[in-house]
Amino acid sequence: LWPVAARLFVYWKKRTGHKRAEWTAPRFFMVQRLLSKPDGLERALRAISGCLSDQWRVEKGLTMFEDVFETQAKLERCMAKCPKNWQPPPGYEKAPPAG
């Protein structure tokens, strides 16, 4: 899962502009369980999109990786803001089933 999580982090950095953010083990552990699920990568991508679609969050600077993935509640809050017409980014592939 590490390579998928690392790619997700790079995608988040590009979308949010947090260029100096670093990929760390604690950030991996935030998304490990999510990415082990069949729809986990899609849910993670939707959460990033939802976070950036929330103008209030953007204005307050609440777009850090932790603001999206630190808890289940934060993930769900961001996913709920995902635009209805959301499309996966180019190059998106569903993660293979865990196991």
C-alpha positions in Angstrom: 0.0 0.0 0.0 2.9 2.3 0.6 3.4 3.2 -3.2 -0.3 3.9 -3.7 -0.4 6.0 -0.5 2.7 7.9 -1.6 1.1 8.7 -5.0 -2.0 9.9 -3.2 0.1 12.2 -1.2 1.8 13.6 -4.3 -1.6 14.2 -5.8 -2.8 15.9 -2.7 0.3 18.2 -2.7 -0.2 19.2 -6.3 -3.9 19.9 -5.8 -3.5 21.9 -2.6 -0.2 23.6 -3.3 1.4 22.4 -0.1 4.8 22.1 -1.8 6.9 21.8 1.3 4.8 19.0 2.9 6.7 15.8 3.4 5.6 12.2 3.1 6.0 10.5 6.5 5.1 7.2 8.2 2.4 8.8 10.3 0.7 10.1 7.2 0.9 6.6 5.7 -0.8 5.2 8.7 -3.6 7.8 8.3 -4.6 6.3 5.0 -3.5 2.7 5.3 -6.8 1.3 6.4 -8.8 3.4 3.9 -6.5 2.3 1.0 -6.8 -1.3 1.9 -10.5 -1.2 1.0 -11.6 -1.9 -2.6 -13.0 1.6 -3.0 -10.5 3.3 -0.7 -8.4 5.1 -3.4 -11.6 6.5 -5.0 -12.9 7.6 -1.6 -9.5 9.3 -0.8 -9.5 11.2 -4.1 -13.1 12.3 -3.6 -12.2 13.5 -0.1 -9.4 15.7 -1.5 -11.7 17.1 -4.1 -14.4 17.7 -1.5 -11.9 19.5 0.8 -10.9 21.8 -2.0 -14.5 22.4 -3.0 -15.3 23.8 0.4 -14.6 27.5 0.1 -14.7 28.0 3.9 -12.0 25.3 4.4 -9.8 26.7 1.7 -10.1 30.3 3.1 -9.3 29.1 6.6 -6.3 27.0 5.4 -7.8 23.7 6.4 -6.5 21.8 3.5 -3.6 19.9 5.2 -3.3 16.2 4.7 -4.4 15.8 8.3 -7.5 18.0 7.7 -8.7 15.3 5.2 -7.4 12.0 6.6 -6.7 12.3 10.3 -10.1 10.8 11.4 -13.0 9.1 9.9 -15.2 12.1 10.6 -12.8 14.4 8.7 -12.7 12.0 5.8 -16.5 11.8 5.7 -16.9 15.6 6.0 -14.6 16.1 3.0 -16.2 13.4 1.0 -19.7 15.0 1.6 -18.4 18.1 -0.1 -17.2 16.3 -3.2 -18.9 17.8 -6.3 -21.6 15.7 -7.9 -19.9 15.8 -11.2 -16.6 14.6 -9.9 -14.4 12.6 -12.2 -11.3 10.6 -11.3 -8.0 12.3 -12.2 -6.2 11.2 -15.4 -4.2 8.0 -14.7 -6.5 6.8 -12.0 -6.7 3.1 -11.6 -8.7 1.2 -9.0 -6.4 -0.3 -6.5 -6.1 -4.1 -6.6 -8.1 -5.9 -4.0 -6.2 -6.2 -0.7 -4.9 -9.6 0.3 
